Amino acid sequence: MKKFIYGIAGALLFGMYSCDTLDLSPEDYAAAGNYWKNPEQVSTYMNGLHAYLRDDYSSPLVLGELRGGTMREGTSSINTSLNSSSIIRNDLRTTSTGISNWNNYYENILQVNHFIEQVRDECAFLSESARNTFLGQAYGMRAYYYFMLYRTYGAVPLEKDIKILDGKIDAVSLYMKRSSAEDVLAFIKKDINDSETAFGSTTSFDKYYWSKYATLFLKAQIYLWSAKVTTNDDEKPHTATGTSDLEIAQKALNEIIGSNKFSLMKNYADIFDYGKKANNTESILSMYFDRGETTHWGSSFLYTPSIVVGSYYNPDGTVMQDVLQLNTAGIVRYEWKSAFIKSFDQTDSRRAATFLEYYQDKELTKHGSSMLKLVGHVADGIRYFDNDIVMMRYADVLLMMAEVENGLGKPCASYINEVRKRAYGENYTEDVTYTDGTYAENELAILKERDKEFAGEGTRWFDLVRMHDAAKKPLAFSVAVAYLEPGEEAAAVLSNTEEYKLLWPINIGVMTADPEIKQTWGYNQAENIED
């Protein structure tokens, strides 16, 4: 009997994943032909792909923010043990990689690959319009997964299709070495362009499904990264392209802006308000959660009532109560640095909308916080962590445009100020209005605005890798972007000798399962390991 699988040999560790994980059809349906019979089945499969995307809700924070220098590590302000401390302090090594098995992205890529093959080459019952919409979504999703892999690991294996094997599975036939950094990025660009082409001139939009506007948003991210980030690789590195790719990113962003489908929510807190889901004009792509689908992920950012209620203090000196009605929910496993939170002006609405602040002592010296963007809502005395996860939003379009314009040597302050005006509201004055400066000054201003706008949304680490100082060096090596606690020695997120840590190492299990896989660029040399 024939079975379809994908060639990353590490998949053997996961028990040969197939589309039955979507509860759609038996493992060997590719040969049995008992699926792909009508449009409803194709729609159901696409819903399953969106479910996979939603289940990846924690990856942007883990891959895109923890390493960025804004997080506490070790012990929280309420003395709970914090998660991911080795990642937060960038203590990555070949024996302690922080994440494993390519962050499990190839499981999702397998499902998308199979969908593309079937919808592109089969499914004659689909109308041309329906086929193109499905392909636009699928190519966009695959580009997203590979872009997350590329920003994390650089060169990765390129698994483009499904392998059909007869009889016994031979692991050797599944081995697949890492493609070069340049080839991976070229494939990502092709996928995102294929997605845009498939969508064509459509203007239909639903924020809970991958749309043409999600593709344009991701295209801008991809080409902005390509323009500014050099990715090291022993075979074929990618060298930052500069103007040509900045202009492509600019065009994609202008199309989103010119669509008039999106606008900043009037109040910053409304972006994450459970009760404002339906009217979120800022969302380009969101992952929907309802009461029966809560993950309790949001509780990882919130105080433990049994520790703080009646013992800790509000900023006004009053004794803290269970203001969020957590009851027994809540345990701080991730917390942001006090220095970062205090960098927000008190009149910046993002401070109170993002963080609930409190103190361990009545003298208000031992500061702590809970992050509020995933707090959900209370019904019948129970808190449900059922916020939408907003993956792409319009404020990011504006700040990416500021970055693109700055890279092209054009004024960018208007885009920064458009975001800042919403943040300050009635408190917006000339004193907080940004005026264009040098390239490096603008870059730093955009980063600081992004820091405040997207705290907890998984961007800060990626921003530090992509954005530049005056010498066009990544801000990950700049002391100027550090948020230093009292008594903390001034230091950048990475030292000048840690360029290899711009990428993540892969765990030994991946290389054991597939001897064609080599360690990420720079790690063996840094750790004196023979290739």
C-alpha positions in Angstrom: 0.0 0.0 0.0 1.3 3.5 -0.8 1.7 6.1 1.9 2.5 9.7 1.5 5.0 11.3 3.9 7.5 14.0 3.8 11.2 13.6 3.5 12.6 15.2 6.7 13.8 12.1 8.5 13.1 13.7 11.8 9.4 13.1 11.0 10.0 9.5 12.1 10.3 10.9 15.6 6.7 12.0 15.3 5.1 8.8 14.2 4.8 9.5 10.5 2.3 12.4 10.6 -0.3 12.5 7.9 -3.6 14.2 7.2 -5.4 12.0 9.6 -4.2 14.5 12.2 -6.8 16.8 10.7 -9.5 14.1 11.2 -10.2 14.2 7.5 -9.3 10.8 6.1 -7.2 7.7 6.7 -3.4 7.8 6.4 -3.3 6.2 3.0 -6.1 8.2 1.4 -3.6 9.6 -1.1 -3.7 6.3 -2.9 -7.2 5.1 -1.9 -8.8 8.1 -3.5 -11.4 8.5 -0.7 -11.0 12.2 -0.4 -10.8 15.4 -2.5 -14.2 14.6 -4.0 -16.1 17.9 -3.6 -15.6 21.6 -2.7 -16.8 21.0 0.8 -14.0 18.6 1.5 -11.4 21.1 0.2 -12.9 23.8 2.4 -12.8 21.5 5.4 -9.1 20.7 4.7 -8.4 24.5 4.5 -10.1 25.0 7.8 -7.8 22.4 9.2 -4.8 24.3 7.8 -6.0 27.4 9.6 -6.4 25.3 12.8 -2.7 24.3 12.5 -1.8 28.0 12.1 -3.8 28.9 15.1 -2.2 26.1 17.2 1.1 27.8 16.5 0.0 30.8 18.6 3.0 30.7 21.0 5.8 30.6 18.4 5.9 34.3 17.5 6.6 35.1 21.2 9.2 32.3 21.6 11.0 32.9 18.4 10.4 36.6 17.9 10.5 38.2 21.3 12.0 36.3 24.2 15.6 36.9 23.0 15.0 40.7 22.5 16.2 42.0 25.9 12.9 43.2 27.3 12.1 40.2 29.4 13.0 39.2 33.0 14.7 35.8 33.4 15.1 33.5 36.4 12.6 34.6 39.0 9.5 36.8 38.6 8.5 39.8 40.7 6.2 37.5 42.7 9.0 34.9 43.1 7.6 32.3 40.7 10.1 30.5 38.4 10.1 32.1 34.9 10.1 29.9 31.8 12.6 30.0 28.9 15.4 31.7 30.9 18.2 30.3 28.7 16.5 31.6 25.6 15.9 35.0 27.2 19.5 35.4 28.1 20.6 34.1 24.7 22.4 31.1 26.2 22.0 29.0 23.1 24.3 26.2 22.3 24.3 22.9 20.5 23.6 21.0 23.7 20.9 23.4 24.8 19.0 24.8 21.8 15.9 26.2 23.5 13.6 24.7 20.8 13.9 21.4 19.0 12.9 19.6 15.8 12.7 22.8 13.7 10.0 24.0 16.0 7.8 21.3 14.5 7.0 23.4 11.5 7.6 20.6 9.0 4.5 18.9 10.3 2.4 21.9 9.1 4.4 22.2 5.9 3.5 18.6 5.1 -0.2 19.3 5.3 0.1 22.4 3.1 2.2 20.6 0.5 -0.4 18.0 0.1 -3.1 20.5 -0.2 -1.2 22.4 -2.9 -0.6 19.3 -4.9 -4.2 18.2 -4.8 -5.8 21.6 -5.5 -3.3 22.7 -8.1 -3.2 19.4 -10.0 -6.5 17.6 -9.3 -9.9 18.7 -8.0 -11.4 19.4 -11.4 -14.7 20.1 -9.7 -13.4 23.4 -8.4 -14.2 26.7 -10.2 -11.1 28.7 -11.3 -12.0 31.4 -8.7 -12.2 28.9 -5.8 -9.0 27.1 -6.9 -7.1 30.3 -7.0 -8.4 31.5 -3.6 -7.4 28.2 -2.0 -4.0 28.3 -3.7 -3.5 31.9 -2.6 -4.1 30.8 1.0 -1.9 27.7 0.8 1.1 29.4 -0.8 0.8 32.2 1.7 0.8 29.8 4.7 3.7 27.9 3.3 5.7 31.1 2.8 4.9 32.0 6.4 6.2 28.8 7.9 9.3 28.9 5.8 9.9 32.5 6.6 9.6 31.7 10.3 12.1 28.9 9.8 14.4 31.1 7.8 14.5 34.0 10.3 15.2 31.4 13.0 17.7 29.0 11.4 18.7 30.6 8.1 19.4 27.7 5.8 16.8 24.9 6.3 15.7 21.8 4.3 13.3 22.7 1.5 10.5 20.2 1.5 8.4 21.2 -1.4 6.2 18.1 -2.1 4.9 14.9 -0.8 6.8 11.7 -1.3 5.0 8.5 -2.2 6.6 5.3 -1.1 5.7 1.7 -1.8 5.8 -0.9 0.9 8.4 -0.5 3.6 9.6 3.0 4.4 13.4 3.4 3.9 14.6 6.2 6.2 17.6 6.8 3.9 15.3 7.9 1.1 13.9 10.6 3.4 17.2 12.3 4.2 17.3 15.9 3.1 20.2 18.3 3.8 19.7 22.0 4.4 19.4 24.2 1.3 21.5 27.3 1.2 20.2 30.5 2.8 19.9 32.2 -0.6 18.0 29.3 -2.1 15.6 29.2 0.9 14.8 32.9 0.6 14.3 32.6 -3.1 11.8 29.8 -2.5 10.0 31.9 0.1 9.8 34.8 -2.4 8.4 32.5 -5.1 5.7 31.2 -2.7 4.6 34.6 -1.6 4.5 35.9 -5.2 2.6 32.7 -6.3 0.1 33.5 -3.5 -0.3 37.1 -4.7 -0.8 35.9 -8.3 -3.4 33.4 -7.3 -5.4 35.9 -5.4 -5.3 38.2 -8.4 -7.5 41.3 -8.2 -9.8 39.9 -5.5 -10.8 42.3 -2.7 -12.7 39.9 -0.5 -11.5 39.8 3.1 -12.2 38.0 6.3 -9.8 38.6 9.2 -10.1 35.0 10.3 -8.9 33.5 7.0 -5.7 34.0 5.1 -6.4 36.7 2.5 -4.7 38.7 -0.2 -4.0 41.3 2.4 -2.3 38.8 4.7 -0.1 37.8 1.7 0.8 41.5 1.0 1.6 42.0 4.7 3.9 38.9 4.7 5.4 39.9 1.4 6.4 43.3 2.9 8.0 41.5 5.8 9.9 39.1 3.6 11.3 41.7 1.2 12.1 44.1 4.1 14.1 41.3 5.7 15.8 40.4 2.4 16.7 44.1 1.9 18.3 44.6 5.3 19.5 41.2 6.7 22.5 39.3 5.6 22.2 35.6 6.5 25.4 33.7 6.9 25.8 30.2 5.4 28.7 28.0 4.4 27.2 27.2 1.0 25.5 30.3 -0.3 24.8 33.1 2.1 22.2 35.8 1.5 23.6 39.3 1.2 21.2 42.1 2.1 19.8 43.5 -1.2 18.9 47.1 -0.2 16.9 49.3 -2.5 15.4 46.8 -4.9 13.7 44.8 -2.3 12.7 47.8 -0.2 10.8 49.1 -3.2 8.9 45.8 -3.5 8.0 45.9 0.2 6.9 49.5 -0.3 4.6 48.5 -3.1 3.0 45.7 -1.0 2.4 48.1 1.9 1.0 50.8 -0.3 -1.6 48.3 -1.7 -2.7 47.5 1.9 -3.0 51.2 2.8 -4.7 52.0 -0.5 -7.3 49.3 0.0 -9.1 51.5 2.7 -10.1 48.2 4.4 -8.0 48.9 7.6 -7.6 51.6 10.1 -6.2 52.0 13.6 -8.6 51.3 16.4 -9.4 54.6 18.2 -8.4 53.2 21.5 -5.3 51.0 21.8 -6.8 48.6 24.4 -9.7 47.8 22.0 -7.4 45.9 19.7 -7.2 43.1 22.3 -10.7 43.5 23.9 -12.7 40.4 23.8 -15.9 42.4 23.4 -14.5 44.3 20.3 -13.5 41.3 18.2 -16.2 41.8 15.6 -15.3 45.4 15.0 -11.5 45.2 15.0 -10.7 47.4 12.0 -7.0 47.0 12.6 -6.8 43.2 12.2 -5.4 41.9 8.9 -5.2 38.3 10.2 -6.4 37.0 13.6 -6.8 33.6 15.1 -10.2 33.2 16.6 -10.7 31.6 20.0 -14.1 31.1 21.7 -14.9 30.0 25.3 -14.6 26.3 24.5 -11.2 26.7 22.8 -9.2 28.5 25.5 -5.6 27.5 25.9 -4.7 29.2 29.3 -1.7 30.6 27.5 -2.8 34.0 28.7 -2.6 32.9 32.4 1.2 32.5 32.0 1.5 36.3 32.0 -0.7 37.1 35.0 -0.3 37.4 38.7 -1.1 34.6 41.1 -4.0 35.8 43.3 -2.9 33.7 46.3 0.4 35.5 46.3 -0.4 39.1 45.5 -4.0 39.7 46.8 -3.8 41.5 50.1 0.0 41.5 50.1 1.2 43.5 47.1 0.5 47.2 46.4 -1.0 49.2 43.5 1.0 52.1 42.1 -1.1 54.5 44.2 -0.1 52.7 47.4 -3.3 50.9 48.1 -3.4 47.2 48.8 -3.8 45.1 45.7 -7.0 43.1 45.2 -8.0 40.5 42.5 -8.8 43.2 40.0 -8.7 40.8 37.1 -11.0 38.3 38.8 -8.5 35.5 38.2 -9.6 33.4 41.3 -7.2 30.4 41.0 -6.0 31.2 37.5 -2.7 33.0 36.8 0.9 32.2 37.4 3.6 34.5 36.1 5.8 32.5 33.8 6.8 35.4 31.5 7.4 38.9 32.7 8.7 42.1 31.2 11.6 44.1 32.7 10.6 47.1 34.9 13.1 49.3 33.0 11.2 48.5 29.8 7.7 49.2 31.2 9.0 52.4 32.8 10.3 53.6 29.4 6.7 54.2 28.4 5.4 57.7 29.2 2.6 57.7 31.8 0.4 59.5 29.2 1.0 56.8 26.6 -2.2 54.7 26.7 -0.2 51.6 25.7 1.4 51.4 29.1 -1.8 50.8 31.0 -3.4 48.8 28.2 -0.4 46.4 28.1 0.7 46.1 31.7 -1.0 45.9 35.1 1.7 47.2 37.4 2.1 46.5 41.1 4.7 46.5 43.8 6.0 44.0 46.4 6.5 46.7 49.0 4.6 49.6 50.4 7.5 51.9 49.5 6.9 51.1 45.9 10.4 50.1 45.1 10.1 46.4 44.0 8.1 46.7 40.8 6.3 43.9 38.9 3.7 43.5 36.2 1.2 41.3 34.4 0.8 41.5 30.6 -2.8 42.1 29.7 -3.1 41.5 25.9 -4.3 37.9 26.3 -6.5 38.3 29.4 -9.7 37.2 27.8 -13.0 37.9 29.6 -15.0 36.9 32.7 -18.4 35.2 32.5 -20.3 33.7 35.4 -17.3 34.4 37.7 -14.9 32.4 35.5 -12.1 34.0 33.4 -11.8 32.6 29.9 -8.6 33.2 28.0 -10.3 33.6 24.7 -8.9 36.7 23.1 -8.3 36.6 19.4 -4.6 36.2 18.7 -3.9 39.1 16.3 -1.1 37.9 14.0 -1.1 40.9 11.5 -2.4 44.4 12.1 -2.4 47.8 10.5 -0.1 49.5 13.0 2.6 47.2 11.8 1.9 48.2 8.2 2.5 51.9 9.1 5.7 51.2 11.1 7.0 48.9 8.3 6.4 51.7 5.9 8.3 54.1 8.1 11.2 51.6 8.0 11.0 51.2 4.3 10.9 55.0 3.7 13.9 55.5 6.0 15.8 52.8 4.1 15.1 54.6 0.9 16.3 57.9 2.3 12.8 59.4 2.5 11.0 61.1 5.4 9.4 58.6 7.7 8.2 60.6 10.7 4.5 60.9 9.5 4.1 57.1 9.8 5.6 57.0 13.3 3.4 59.9 14.4 0.3 58.3 13.0 0.8 55.4 15.4 1.9 57.7 18.2 -1.2 59.9 17.9 -3.4 57.0 18.7 -1.2 56.0 21.6 -1.3 59.4 23.3 -4.8 60.5 22.3 -5.7 63.8 23.9 -2.2 63.9 25.4 -0.5 64.0 22.0 1.4 67.3 21.8 4.3 68.7 19.9 6.6 67.4 22.8 5.9 63.8 21.8 5.8 64.4 18.0 8.7 62.8 16.2 10.8 64.8 13.7 12.9 63.1 11.0 16.5 62.7 11.8 19.5 60.8 10.4 19.1 57.2 9.2 20.3 55.8 12.5 18.1 58.2 14.5 15.0 57.3 12.5 15.8 53.6 12.8 16.1 53.9 16.6 12.9 55.9 16.8 11.0 53.3 14.8 12.4 50.5 17.0 11.4 52.2 20.2 7.9 52.8 18.8 7.6 49.1 17.8 8.8 48.1 21.2 5.9 49.9 22.8 3.3 49.1 20.2 4.0 45.3 19.9 5.1 44.2 23.4 4.0 40.7 23.8 3.2 40.2 20.1 6.5 38.5 19.0 8.4 41.2 17.1 11.3 42.6 19.2 14.0 40.0 18.5 13.2 40.0 14.8 13.3 43.8 14.9 16.8 43.8 16.5 18.1 41.4 13.8 16.6 43.4 11.0 17.1 47.0 12.0 20.4 48.9 11.9 22.7 51.3 13.6 24.6 54.0 11.7 27.1 51.4 10.3 24.2 49.2 9.1 25.0 46.7 11.8 22.1 44.9 13.4 20.8 46.6 16.6 21.1 43.2 18.4 24.7 44.4 18.9 23.9 47.9 20.1 23.9 49.0 23.7 21.7 51.9 22.7 18.6 49.7 22.5 19.1 48.0 25.9 16.6 48.4 28.8 18.8 48.3 31.8 17.6 47.6 35.3 19.2 49.5 38.2 22.7 48.2 38.8 22.7 46.2 35.6 25.8 46.5 33.5 25.3 48.1 30.1 25.4 45.4 27.4 23.9 44.7 24.0 21.6 41.7 23.5 24.5 40.0 21.7 28.2 40.7 22.0 30.3 41.3 18.9 31.7 37.8 19.1 28.3 36.2 19.0 27.2 36.8 15.4 26.4 33.2 15.0 23.6 33.6 17.6 21.6 35.7 15.1 20.5 32.2 14.1 19.4 29.3 16.4 21.2 26.0 16.6 19.4 22.7 15.8 19.2 20.0 18.4 21.3 16.9 18.2 18.2 14.7 17.7 17.6 16.2 14.3 21.1 15.4 13.1 20.9 11.9 14.6 17.7 11.2 12.7 19.2 12.6 9.4 23.0 12.6 9.0 22.6 14.9 5.9 21.7 17.7 8.3 24.6 19.9 9.5 24.6 22.3 12.4 23.7 25.9 12.0 26.4 28.2 10.6 29.0 29.3 13.2 28.0 27.1 16.2 30.6 24.3 15.7 33.4 26.8 15.3 32.2 28.8 18.3 32.1 25.6 20.4 35.2 24.0 18.9 33.3 21.1 17.5 34.6 19.2 14.5 32.1 19.1 11.6 
